[in-house]
Amino acid sequence: MPNLISDYLGVHAQAMPLREQRMKLIASNLSNADTPGYKAQDLDFDAALRHAQGLDANGLMKTTNEQHFAIGGGLNPFQIAKDGVQPSIDGNTVDPDAERAAYGRAALEYRASLSFVESKVRSMLTAITGQ
């Protein structure tokens, strides 16, 4: 049954949790803008989405048996440190203006996915109820 719902919602079923996780990382960057030595992080959204869709494993092992060990320990392997950012004197790499712009874009992308899912659910309810 979950595959039917995922198929019906398309890419947005996998994209929404990833978009949420990316927004949390950006918010964490903003909240640590004044923390000495903090390194800004981001999510490689494209690689994480490909992995969620099963298109590209990126070298990660899959657990195919309940006796296999879970890998990652709850950490997202697609969480990356931002490269190319000049650290401040205290070693912090957060650029608040860039992070605010990234958060705005991420929020817009999340809202677009949410609107799509809402319209799909609404049309499903219309088909079920006939109204």
N, C-alpha and C positions, 0 to 999 in steps of 0.2 A: 504493500500500500504506500509506503513512503516514496517509492520510485515513481508511482503515478502522480503524486503531488509534486515531486521535484520536476518531473517531466512537464507537468502542466504549468508550473511557475517559471520554467526555463532557468536561465543562468542566475536569475535574481534570488533563487532559493539558496544558492551557495554564496552569492555576492554580498547579501545583506549582513551576515555575521562577520565577514571579512571587512566590510566597510565600517561596521561598528568597532571592530578591533583597531582599525587604522585611526579612527577618530579618538579612541582612548589613548593611543600612543601620542598623537599630536597634542591632545590635552595634557598629557603627562609632560611633554616637552615644554609646553607653555607654563605649566605650574612650576617647573624647575629652571626657568629662565635665569634665575639669580643664584642657582646652586653652583658653587665652585666645583669645577671638574666634571660636571654633568655632560654626557655625550648625547646629543639629539638622536632619536631613533625614528624609524619609519617602517612600513610594511611593504615588501615587494608584492604589491597587490596582484599583478599579472601572473607571477609565478605561483602565488598561493591559490589563485582562482583556477589556473591550469591543473594544479595538484588536486584541488577539491573536485574538479570535474573528471579526474582520472586521465587527463590527456598527457600529462608530463609528470613523472614521479620525481624528477630532479635528483635521482640517485638515492631517494629515501626508500628504506625497506618497508614492506607492508606486512602486517601481521595477518596471516591466513589461517592460523590455528589458535585456539584459546590458550595453548601452552607457550606461545611466543611471547617474548617480553615486549611491552609497549615501549616505543622509542620516544625520545624527546622530553620525557618527564614533565609534560604539560607546557613546555616552552614551544613557542611557534618557531619552526626553523626558518621562516621567511621574515622574521623580525631582524632588521638590519640597522647598523649605525649609518647615519648620513655621512657620505663622503664629500669631500671638496668644500667643506665649511671651515672657514678660518676661525680657530678658537679665539676667545677673548683672552685677556691677560690672566684670568683665573682658570683657564682651561675649558670653560663652558662653550659648547658649540651651537647653542640655541640662538637662532635669529628670530626674535619675537614677531617681526613684521611678516617674514616668510611663513612662519608657523600659523599666524592668523589667516593668511591667505590660503594656505593649505587646508586649514580647518574649514574655512568657508566653502571651498571647493568640495571637500569630502562630505560636508553636510548636504550640499546640493546634490551630489551623486547618491547619497543615502536616501534623500527624499525622493529622487527620481525612481529609484528601485522600489521604495515603499509605495509610491503612487501606482506603479505598474502592478505590484502584488495586490494592492487594494482593488484595482479595476478587474483583475482576474478573479479574485474572490467574489466581488460583487456580481460578475457575470455568471459565476458558478451558482451563487445563491438565487439568481434570477432563473437559471435553468432548473434548479431544484424546486423552487416555489411556484414558478410559472408567472411571476408578477414582474 
